[in-house]
Amino acid sequence: MKNDSSVAALADALRTDVRRLNPGERLPSSRALVERHRVSPVTVSRALGLLAAEGLVVTRPGSGAFAAERPPAGGEPADLGWQAVALGDRSVDPAGVAGLLTPAPDGVVALSGGYLHPSLQPARALAAAAARAARRPDAWELPPLGGIPELRAWFARTVGGAVSPADVLITSGGQQSMTTVLRAMLPPGAPVLVESPTYLGVLAVARASGLHPVPVPVDADGVRPGLLAEAFAMSGARAFYCQPSFHNPTGTVLSAERRAKVLDVARAAGAFVIEDDYARHLGIAAPPPPLIAQDAGGRVVHIASLTKATAPSLRIAAVIARGPVAERIRATQLVEEFFPARPLQETLLELVSSPGWARHLRAVRAALRARRDAVRTALARELPELRVNHPAGGLHLWVRLPDGVDDTALAEAALRAGVLVSAGRPFFPAEPPAPHLRISYGTAASEQELAEGVRRLTAVLRS
Ligand SMILES: Cc1ncc(COP(=O)(O)O)c(C=O)c1O
């Protein structure tokens, strides 16, 4: 984050300098820029790369960077009005997802976001795994379709039950998996049942695919099976998307009794269960086995992503399914994207096969436990009127605000006060029953920063 902002600041300064130069004139050397702007050589090279990509400078290895020829001044802006007519009334709303992926501004404590803070990511192990993967002679060749066999076997073993490597399809991360699965299984216009609240990214995917998310409420034990049965009957839906372990945003784990009931209800409705197991490796307490391990009838389509336990750009996951639905999902992936990049598949395989993998997971779980407890303790001390959940895994606290508080306005005020939190409203497919905040404890730099975040949030709530 800091790095990106220093690159942007240097690029801004250099843009002004370049405009003062004649085409072909040389910019100061990289070393001079490092000294003048007190930044690292990497920052200089990335800022120059940005300007080169914008066509403002030309870099010549060994000689330096030079002001580029200026393009002729543009005339009137083009009239693009015809596009609105050609595109029609369909639109894709990226706001919620973009919010999750936009880093907190400098100086703002990030208590929102979907990934571990870089200090908790296995950066060194990943660099070593990527280096080993890239050295393989076939690293850039076509991968075996369906994914590298050893990686498919690793996912099958991790899930357990009767799952075999042949049931595993390697995919390009959890979000892409949800898109592929929903588009493969359901035609535009179809209903899809979702927990309420649910991960806002699945709402975005469903809506962008022309599907209608139908809410089914969750309580402290997960989704309510009686209401699930009613929702199937009323909507005629053929699929239910859920997160039975460390549900985002509420942190709930579907109880053992309800796991069996959910499968029964889906069976009675002749429907599939799409199980998003996004946080299996972030369990402070071990989660129960996934639903698919309990399913002999090919009813569960399981999505296992590893970005949450590793790093956001290790965009590899698996979809596990059996029977015609597996064929349909495989065919859809092949047609839409061919296959996930082989170097990334190889990198993940190297990482999870290395002796450091278990050590990394132990360290992350211990850090998440300490962070969760620190934030809960601070909230209980400073804001005893809030009801805060006690998640056994994942990255987030789910906080019930007092009635009448506008969670969207509160999150905006918190940002102005220097702390980024998520309003609860976008996690609900329809009207929320009460105001909530999602507070992430895995995204800040340290426990001190978490404490500062709670302090700032307290000041906003008190005012
Ligand atoms: C519940 C859930 N599923 C899936 C994803 C997608 O993650 P990725 O595409 O990085 O695997 C997220 C990310 O926030 C999530 O919270």
The ligand as an SDF file (V2000), in Angstrom:
LIG
                    3D

 16 16  0  0  0  0  0  0  0  0999 V2000
  -16.7720  -15.8910    1.2760 C   0  0  0  0  0  0  0  0  0  0  0  0
  -15.8260  -15.5610    0.1680 C   0  0  0  0  0  0  0  0  0  0  0  0
  -15.8050  -16.3470   -0.9120 N   0  0  0  0  0  0  0  0  0  0  0  0
  -14.9690  -16.1120   -1.9360 C   0  0  0  0  0  0  0  0  0  0  0  0
  -14.1300  -15.0270   -1.9350 C   0  0  0  0  0  0  0  0  0  0  0  0
  -13.2500  -14.8000   -3.1210 C   0  0  0  0  0  0  0  0  0  0  0  0
  -11.9000  -14.8920   -2.8140 O   0  0  0  0  0  0  0  0  0  0  0  0
  -10.7890  -15.2810   -3.8860 P   0  0  0  0  0  0  0  0  0  0  0  0
  -11.3560  -14.9810   -5.2510 O   0  0  0  0  0  0  0  0  0  0  0  0
   -9.6250  -14.4130   -3.5700 O   0  0  0  0  0  0  0  0  0  0  0  0
  -10.5240  -16.7290   -3.7130 O   0  0  0  0  0  0  0  0  0  0  0  0
  -14.1300  -14.1620   -0.8300 C   0  0  0  0  0  0  0  0  0  0  0  0
  -13.2470  -12.9750   -0.7970 C   0  0  0  0  0  0  0  0  0  0  0  0
  -13.4020  -12.0770   -0.0040 O   0  0  0  0  0  0  0  0  0  0  0  0
  -14.9910  -14.4590    0.2550 C   0  0  0  0  0  0  0  0  0  0  0  0
  -15.0110  -13.6910    1.3460 O   0  0  0  0  0  0  0  0  0  0  0  0
  1  2  1  0
  2  3  1  0
  2 15  2  0
  3  4  2  0
  4  5  1  0
  5  6  1  0
  5 12  2  0
  6  7  1  0
  7  8  1  0
  8  9  2  0
  8 10  1  0
  8 11  1  0
 12 13  1  0
 12 15  1  0
 13 14  2  0
 15 16  1  0
M  END
$$$$
